Amino acid sequence: MADPTLCKKCGRCCYAKLIIHGQVVYTPFPCPYLDETSRLCTIYERRHELNPHCLTVEMGIRLGVFPEDCPYVCDLPDYVPPRMGMTPEEIEAYADEIIEAQDVVRRDPEPLPSAEDGKLRKKPQRKRSRGE
């Protein structure tokens, strides 16, 4: 099992990715659980339970999703890091896949709030018409 203290908490591996011509490429769509300000996962302890798209470190290494300077992979001689960003031509050519990646990210369920965290949301009240 990988040592989580190695993580630099850059958040780059927490973005949706596509495979283009056999190479992993980052999209601009972050996981909905990534706090983009702190670059931390808001559900870290339960991430694999609440987000089925979240990879283990071992699987991330195997699939090549970590940036080149990531401590998990920087000493691996044959590691091929993902490419950052897409060209305008790739965006046009892979528009359907980008939309699908974005939809997958948006479909991920939000963690259920608990009474202790004070974030329970009330159901929106429907306005009643005079006839009801």
ZIFEN-V909209 format. One record per residue. N is the residue number from 0. SS is DSSP state (@ for helix, = for strand, . for the rest). PHI is phi in radians with two decimals (999 if undefined). BURIAL is 1 if it has 9 or more other C-alpha atoms within 8 Angstrom, else 0. Layout:
n = [N:N]
ss = [SS:SS]
phi = [PHI:PHI]
burial = [BURIAL:BURIAL]
This chain:
n = [0:1:2:3:4:5:6:7:8:9:10:11:12:13:14:15:16:17:18:19:20:21:22:23:24:25:26:27:28:29:30:31:32:33:34:35:36:37:38:39:40:41:42:43:44:45:46:47:48:49:50:51:52:53:54:55:56:57:58:59:60:61:62:63:64:65:66:67:68:69:70:71:72:73:74:75:76:77:78:79:80:81:82:83:84:85:86:87:88:89:90:91:92:93:94:95:96:97:98:99:100:101:102:103:104:105:106:107:108:109:110:111:112:113:114:115:116:117:118:119:120:121:122:123:124:125:126:127:128:129:130:131]
ss = [.:.:.:@:@:@:.:.:.:.:.:@:@:@:=:=:=:=:=:=:.:.:=:=:=:=:=:=:=:=:.:.:.:=:=:.:.:.:.:=:=:.:.:@:@:@:@:@:@:@:.:.:.:.:.:.:@:@:@:@:@:@:@:.:.:.:.:.:.:.:.:.:.:.:.:.:.:.:.:.:.:.:=:.:.:.:.:@:@:@:@:@:@:.:@:@:@:@:@:@:@:@:@:@:@:@:@:.:.:.:.:.:.:.:.:.:.:.:.:.:.:.:.:.:.:.:.:.:.:.:.:.]
phi = [999:-1.28:-1.45:-1.13:-1.26:-1.27:-1.08:-1.53:1.03:-1.46:1.37:-1.14:-1.32:-1.64:-1.88:-1.06:-2.26:-2.14:-1.88:-2.10:0.90:1.37:-2.03:-1.28:-2.26:-1.24:-1.75:-1.47:-1.84:-1.34:-1.02:-1.12:-1.67:-1.50:-1.41:-1.21:-1.36:-1.49:1.13:-2.00:-1.32:-1.40:-2.25:-0.83:-1.10:-2.06:-1.02:-1.31:-1.33:-1.54:-2.26:-1.14:-1.53:-1.31:-1.59:-1.27:-1.04:-1.05:-1.20:-1.08:-1.14:-1.05:-1.52:1.30:-1.76:-1.58:-1.12:-0.96:-1.57:-1.17:-1.02:-1.20:-2.20:-1.06:-1.77:-1.54:-1.10:-1.80:-1.26:-1.93:-1.31:-1.23:-1.59:-1.56:1.42:-2.24:-1.35:-1.00:-1.13:-1.17:-1.05:-1.17:-1.17:-1.94:-0.96:-1.10:-1.17:-1.13:-1.08:-1.10:-1.08:-1.14:-1.12:-1.06:-1.10:-1.25:-1.34:-0.98:-1.23:-1.43:-1.14:-1.31:-1.24:-1.93:-1.12:-1.20:-1.46:1.24:-1.92:-1.13:-1.76:-1.40:-1.14:-1.12:-1.44:-1.40:-1.24:-1.60:-1.52:-1.07:-1.41:-1.64]
burial = [0:0:0:0:0:0:1:0:0:0:1:0:0:0:1:1:1:1:0:0:0:0:0:1:1:1:1:0:1:1:1:0:0:1:1:0:0:0:1:1:1:0:1:0:0:0:1:1:0:1:1:0:0:0:1:0:0:1:0:1:1:0:0:1:1:1:1:1:0:1:1:1:1:0:0:0:0:0:0:0:1:1:0:0:0:1:0:0:0:1:1:0:0:0:1:0:0:1:0:0:1:1:0:0:1:0:0:0:0:0:0:0:0:0:0:0:0:0:0:0:0:0:0:0:0:0:0:0:0:0:0:0]
